[in-house]
Amino acid sequence: SITMASEKVETVVAGNYVEMEREESGSKSTKSRLSKFFWDGGSVYDAWFSCASNQVAQVLLTLPYSFSQLGMLSGILFQLFYGLMGSWTAYLISVLYVEYRTRKEREKVDFRNHVIQWFEVLDGLLGKHWRNAGLFFNCTFLLFGSVIQLIACASNIYYINDNLDKRTWTYIFGACCATTVFIPSFHNYRIWSFLGLLMTTYTAWYLTIASFLHGQVEGVKHSGPTTMVLYFTGATNILYTFGGHAVTVEIMHAMWKPQKFKMIYLIATLYVLTLTLPSASAVYWAFGDMLLNHSNALSLLPRTGFRDVAVVLMLIHQFITFGFACTPLYFVWEKFIGVHDTKSICKRALARLPVVVPIWFLAIIFPFFGPINSTVGSLLVSFTVYIIPALAHMVTFASASARENAIERPPSFLGGWAGSYSMNILVVGWVLVVGFGFGGWASMLNFIRQINTFGVFTKCYQCPPHKA
């Protein structure tokens, strides 16, 4: 009877999504086919492109730096470990989203003009204290995630045009990225997600091939790991790499059938590993310890047409990723000031502009490309993406009745509920001790060292001396 009840609920959920899809299709018939092709995305494939494209952006350029801190073996193992752990917690978030949405739709709540967000899922399932924790960590992480994209833009363009310093480039790209206020939601990232993944794929294989063609530098040393601080700083940068699913709920909500999300993040992660493992290993093999003072891998490779293409593609991709990180912040701000339901794109765009200003300002204060990734990873990603979802899943399904009536049951090959709880406890314990504890300590020491060395508002972080 429980199975029948579960099937019945699933039918109700699927029915609502199919109904939404039908309505969407009807409205699309009046639009041009070109607009539909480039603009309106809600399929499984769109979600996959969004996850894969969003997961590895500028961090692709800092992973060789992490390998120099960790050593080759630890670098590879941490990527595999955190990739799987990130896929598991993304799955948990998707389970909680479907659970929340189904409960609300039973109460006849209509979400057609409302984008569900993670903090609302926590609020609906667990109450206001969970909502506040989710809101704080998610918004702070997305804020600094957007800051990192701006820093990365300035860091990359400098390797093509060093007539302007990195701080000036940050001003310019801050203005460019502010145009993301006009993109209404994740439905409208179809072409951008697709192009974004092509761009990171090109850059990853450029780094790999160019490093092998360049060969090892004279007297290359691979001494990592040398200190605990560097080791755990590198580890938390990889934690950050596979913690890009702070926007999972928004990506799911943009799907016509969100219950199909389950395995999407894992498949996206497996693809991303085919980019990150070869590129980070090859660059570290070629340059070794030199990477400790070059957090952007592009800075060590000789300037060629291929490198310039990689820089330009990463710049465009960082604009896309800025939009990915900022859009959930736009939604939160819209809800706060009461304009989320309005259909005017111009009104919403105008209302969103104040969100961009603090991001711009922070990117100018702390332009530490590389070290900031680790700091954000240890202090924010650890809770946003790993600890809170695992704890929320355990608390939501703590009672026997909640487990019996669950829309989505844990996979049987993982041992059902017992296996699920074991995995969650492992995630919480590991990330709390290694990610937040050791990682936070190491990342903050490294971050403070950058401030002491370069100062805040530094004009040109890690720039080579300008030739006369």
C-alpha positions in Angstrom: 0.0 0.0 0.0 2.9 2.3 0.7 4.3 1.7 -2.8 0.9 2.4 -4.3 0.7 5.6 -2.3 4.2 6.6 -3.4 3.3 5.9 -7.0 0.1 8.0 -6.6 2.1 10.9 -5.2 4.6 10.6 -8.0 1.8 10.7 -10.5 0.4 13.9 -8.9 3.9 15.5 -9.1 4.5 14.4 -12.6 1.0 15.6 -13.6 1.7 19.1 -12.4 5.0 19.3 -14.2 3.4 17.9 -17.4 0.7 20.5 -17.1 3.3 23.2 -16.8 5.2 21.8 -19.8 2.0 21.8 -21.8 1.3 25.4 -20.9 4.9 26.3 -21.7 4.6 24.6 -25.1 1.4 26.5 -25.8 3.0 29.8 -25.0 6.0 29.0 -27.1 3.9 28.5 -30.3 3.6 32.3 -30.5 7.3 32.8 -30.3 9.8 32.5 -33.0 11.6 29.1 -33.3 14.9 30.8 -33.0 14.0 32.3 -29.6 12.8 28.9 -28.4 16.0 27.2 -29.6 18.4 29.7 -27.9 16.4 31.1 -25.0 13.8 28.7 -23.4 15.5 25.7 -21.7 13.9 23.3 -19.3 15.0 19.9 -20.5 17.3 17.3 -18.8 20.0 18.3 -21.2 19.7 22.0 -20.3 20.1 21.1 -16.6 23.1 18.9 -17.4 24.8 21.7 -19.4 24.0 24.2 -16.6 25.5 21.9 -13.9 28.6 21.0 -15.9 29.2 24.6 -17.1 28.7 26.1 -13.7 30.8 23.6 -11.8 34.2 24.4 -13.3 34.9 28.0 -14.5 37.9 30.0 -13.4 38.7 27.3 -10.8 40.0 25.3 -13.7 42.9 27.8 -13.8 43.7 27.5 -10.1 43.7 23.6 -9.8 47.3 23.3 -11.0 48.1 25.8 -8.1 46.3 23.4 -5.8 48.3 20.5 -7.1 51.5 22.3 -6.3 50.3 22.7 -2.7 49.0 19.1 -2.4 51.3 17.1 -4.6 50.1 15.0 -7.6 48.7 12.0 -5.8 46.7 13.9 -3.2 45.5 16.3 -5.9 44.0 13.5 -7.9 42.5 11.7 -4.9 40.9 14.8 -3.5 39.3 15.5 -6.9 37.8 12.1 -7.1 36.7 12.1 -3.4 35.1 15.6 -3.4 33.6 15.0 -6.9 31.7 12.0 -5.5 30.8 13.7 -2.3 29.5 16.8 -4.1 27.4 14.6 -6.3 25.9 12.9 -3.3 24.9 16.2 -1.6 23.5 17.5 -4.9 21.3 14.4 -5.0 20.2 15.1 -1.4 19.2 18.7 -2.3 17.2 17.4 -5.3 15.4 14.9 -3.0 14.5 17.7 -0.5 13.3 20.0 -3.3 10.9 17.4 -4.7 9.7 16.6 -1.1 9.0 20.3 -0.4 7.4 21.0 -3.8 5.1 18.0 -3.6 3.9 18.9 0.0 3.2 22.4 -1.1 1.4 21.4 -4.3 -0.8 19.2 -2.2 -1.8 22.4 -0.4 -2.6 23.9 -3.9 0.3 26.3 -3.9 1.1 27.5 -7.4 4.8 28.2 -8.3 4.3 29.4 -11.9 5.4 33.0 -11.0 7.7 32.1 -8.2 11.2 30.5 -8.3 11.7 28.1 -5.3 15.1 28.6 -3.6 17.1 26.5 -1.1 16.3 28.6 1.9 12.5 28.2 1.2 12.9 24.4 0.9 14.6 24.4 4.4 11.9 26.7 5.7 9.1 24.5 4.5 10.6 21.3 5.7 12.4 22.3 8.9 11.4 25.8 10.0 12.8 29.3 10.2 16.1 28.6 12.0 17.2 26.3 9.2 15.9 28.9 6.7 18.1 31.6 8.2 21.2 29.4 8.3 20.6 28.4 4.6 20.0 31.9 3.6 23.1 33.3 5.3 25.5 30.6 4.0 24.0 30.4 0.5 23.9 34.2 -0.1 27.3 34.8 1.3 28.8 32.0 -0.8 27.1 33.2 -4.0 28.2 36.8 -3.2 31.9 35.8 -3.0 31.4 33.3 -5.9 30.4 36.4 -8.0 33.4 38.3 -6.6 35.7 35.5 -7.7 34.4 35.7 -11.2 35.2 39.4 -11.4 38.7 38.9 -10.0 39.2 36.1 -12.6 38.1 38.3 -15.5 40.7 40.9 -14.5 43.4 38.3 -13.9 42.9 36.7 -17.4 42.5 39.8 -19.6 45.8 41.1 -18.2 47.6 38.3 -20.0 46.4 39.6 -23.3 46.5 43.3 -22.6 48.7 44.6 -19.7 48.4 48.3 -20.7 45.8 48.5 -17.9 46.4 47.1 -14.4 44.1 44.4 -13.0 42.2 46.8 -10.8 41.2 48.9 -13.8 40.1 45.8 -15.6 38.0 44.9 -12.6 36.1 48.2 -12.9 35.5 47.5 -16.6 34.3 43.9 -16.1 32.2 44.9 -13.2 30.2 47.1 -15.5 30.0 44.3 -18.2 28.8 41.7 -15.7 26.1 44.0 -14.4 24.2 43.4 -17.7 23.3 39.9 -16.2 20.4 41.8 -14.4 18.5 41.4 -17.7 18.5 37.6 -17.8 15.2 36.7 -16.1 15.9 33.1 -14.8 17.8 29.8 -15.4 15.3 29.0 -18.1 17.1 31.5 -20.2 20.6 30.2 -19.9 20.2 27.5 -22.6 22.7 28.8 -25.2 25.0 30.2 -22.5 25.3 26.9 -20.6 26.1 25.1 -23.9 28.7 27.6 -25.0 30.1 27.8 -21.5 30.9 24.1 -21.4 32.5 24.2 -24.9 34.7 27.1 -23.6 35.9 25.2 -20.5 36.5 22.1 -22.5 38.7 24.0 -25.0 40.6 25.7 -22.1 41.2 22.4 -20.2 42.6 20.6 -23.3 44.6 23.7 -24.3 46.3 23.6 -20.8 46.9 19.9 -21.1 48.3 19.9 -24.6 50.3 23.2 -24.3 51.9 21.9 -21.1 53.1 18.6 -22.7 54.3 20.5 -25.8 56.2 23.0 -23.6 57.8 20.2 -21.6 59.2 20.4 -18.1 61.0 23.6 -17.2 64.7 23.4 -16.4 65.3 22.1 -12.9 61.6 21.5 -12.3 60.7 20.5 -8.7 57.6 18.7 -7.4 58.1 19.1 -3.7 54.5 19.4 -2.6 53.2 18.9 0.0 55.6 20.9 2.1 53.5 22.5 4.8 50.2 21.8 6.5 48.9 25.3 5.6 49.6 24.8 1.9 48.2 21.2 2.0 44.8 22.1 3.5 44.6 25.3 1.4 44.9 23.2 -1.7 42.4 20.7 -0.5 39.8 23.3 0.2 40.2 24.8 -3.2 39.2 21.3 -4.6 36.3 21.3 -2.1 35.2 24.6 -3.6 35.6 23.1 -7.2 33.0 20.5 -6.6 30.8 22.7 -4.5 29.2 24.5 -7.3 25.7 23.3 -6.6 24.6 26.2 -4.5 22.3 26.9 -7.4 20.9 23.4 -7.7 17.4 24.2 -6.6 17.1 27.1 -9.1 18.4 24.9 -11.9 15.9 22.2 -10.9 13.0 24.7 -10.7 13.9 25.7 -14.3 13.3 22.1 -15.5 9.9 21.0 -16.9 10.3 17.8 -14.9 12.5 18.4 -11.9 12.1 14.8 -10.6 14.4 13.7 -13.4 17.3 15.7 -11.9 18.6 12.8 -9.7 21.7 11.6 -11.6 22.3 14.8 -13.6 24.9 16.2 -11.2 26.9 12.9 -11.0 27.1 12.7 -14.8 28.1 16.3 -15.0 30.8 15.7 -12.4 32.2 12.7 -14.3 32.5 14.9 -17.4 34.1 17.7 -15.4 36.7 15.2 -14.1 37.8 14.5 -17.7 38.7 18.2 -17.9 40.2 18.9 -14.4 42.4 15.8 -13.9 44.4 16.0 -17.2 44.8 19.8 -17.2 45.9 20.1 -13.5 48.2 17.1 -13.7 49.8 18.2 -17.0 50.5 21.8 -15.9 51.9 20.7 -12.5 54.1 18.1 -14.3 55.5 20.9 -16.6 56.0 23.7 -14.0 56.1 22.1 -10.6 56.8 24.4 -7.7 56.7 27.5 -9.9 52.9 27.3 -9.6 53.1 28.2 -5.9 53.6 31.8 -6.9 51.4 31.6 -10.0 47.8 30.9 -9.0 46.5 31.4 -12.5 47.9 28.6 -14.7 47.7 30.7 -17.9 50.4 33.0 -16.5 53.1 30.4 -17.0 52.3 29.3 -20.5 53.9 31.2 -23.4 51.7 33.7 -25.3 50.3 32.1 -28.5 47.2 32.4 -30.5 45.8 29.3 -28.7 46.4 30.9 -25.3 44.8 34.1 -26.3 41.7 32.1 -27.5 41.6 30.3 -24.1 41.8 33.7 -22.3 38.9 35.2 -24.3 36.8 32.1 -24.0 37.3 32.0 -20.2 36.4 35.7 -20.0 33.1 35.0 -21.7 32.6 32.0 -19.5 33.2 34.0 -16.4 30.5 36.4 -17.5 28.2 33.4 -17.8 29.2 32.0 -14.4 28.8 35.5 -12.8 25.2 35.3 -14.0 24.8 31.8 -12.6 26.1 32.9 -9.2 24.3 36.2 -9.1 20.8 35.1 -10.4 19.8 33.4 -7.0 20.9 36.6 -5.2 18.8 38.6 -7.6 15.8 36.4 -6.7 16.4 36.8 -3.0 16.6 40.6 -3.4 13.5 40.7 -5.6 11.5 38.8 -2.9 12.9 41.1 -0.2 11.7 44.3 -1.9 8.5 42.7 -3.3 9.1 42.8 -7.1 9.7 39.0 -7.7 6.2 38.5 -9.2 6.4 41.4 -11.7 6.6 40.4 -15.4 8.5 43.5 -16.5 12.1 42.6 -17.3 13.2 46.3 -17.1 11.6 46.8 -13.7 13.3 43.6 -12.3 16.6 44.6 -13.9 16.5 48.0 -12.3 15.6 46.5 -8.9 18.6 44.0 -9.2 21.3 46.6 -9.8 22.1 47.3 -6.1 23.2 43.6 -5.8 26.1 44.1 -8.2 27.6 47.1 -6.2 29.0 45.2 -3.2 30.3 42.4 -5.5 32.2 45.0 -7.5 33.6 46.7 -4.3 34.8 43.4 -2.7 36.5 42.3 -6.0 38.6 45.5 -5.8 39.4 45.1 -2.1 40.5 41.5 -2.2 41.8 40.6 -5.7 43.6 37.5 -4.5 43.0 35.0 -7.4 43.5 31.5 -5.9 43.7 32.1 -2.2 40.2 33.5 -2.1 38.8 30.3 -3.6 40.2 28.2 -0.7 38.9 30.7 1.9 35.4 30.7 0.4 35.5 26.9 0.1 36.4 26.2 3.7 34.2 28.8 5.4 31.1 28.9 3.2 31.0 26.0 0.7 31.6 23.5 3.5 28.3 24.4 5.1 26.2 25.6 2.1 26.9 22.6 -0.1 27.9 19.7 2.2 27.0 20.0 5.9 23.6 21.7 5.7 22.1 19.4 3.0 23.3 16.2 4.7 22.0 17.3 8.1 18.7 18.6 6.6 18.2 15.2 4.9 18.8 13.3 8.2 16.5 15.6 10.2 13.7 15.7 7.6 13.5 11.9 7.4 14.2 11.2 11.1 10.7 9.9 11.9 9.5 6.6 10.7 6.4 8.2 9.1 8.5 10.6 7.1 10.6 7.8 5.8 7.5 5.8 4.9 5.9 8.7 3.0 9.0 9.9 1.4 8.6 10.7 -2.3 12.2 9.7 -3.1 13.7 6.7 -1.3 17.5 6.3 -1.0 19.1 4.0 -3.6 18.9 0.3 -2.5 22.5 -0.3 -3.7 23.7 2.2 -1.0 21.9 0.3 1.7 18.6 2.2 1.8 18.0 4.5 4.7 20.8 3.1 6.9 23.3 3.5 4.1 22.0 7.0 3.4 22.4 8.0 7.1 25.9 6.5 7.1 26.9 8.5 4.0 25.5 11.7 5.6 27.3 11.2 8.8 30.6 10.7 6.9 30.0 13.9 4.9 29.2 16.0 7.9 32.1 14.6 10.0 34.7 14.8 7.2 33.8 18.3 5.9 33.5 19.7 9.5 36.9 18.5 10.5 39.0 18.5 7.3 37.1 21.1 5.2 36.0 23.7 7.8 38.4 23.0 10.6 41.8 22.4 9.0 40.8 24.0 5.7 39.5 27.1 7.4 42.6 27.5 9.5 45.0 27.0 6.6 43.0 29.2 4.1 42.7 32.1 6.6 46.4 32.0 7.3 47.2 32.0 3.6 44.6 34.8 2.9 46.0 37.0 5.7 49.5 36.4 4.3 48.3 37.7 0.9 46.9 40.8 2.6 50.2 41.4 4.5 52.2 40.8 1.3 50.2 42.7 -1.3 47.8 44.8 0.8 44.0 45.4 0.2 43.0 47.4 -2.9 46.3 46.1 -4.5 46.6 47.5 -8.0 48.0 44.5 -9.8 48.0 41.2 -7.8 50.9 38.8 -8.8 51.8 40.9 -11.9 55.3 40.6 -13.3 57.5 43.7 -13.2 56.5 45.9 -16.1 59.2 46.1 -18.8 60.4 49.6 -19.7 
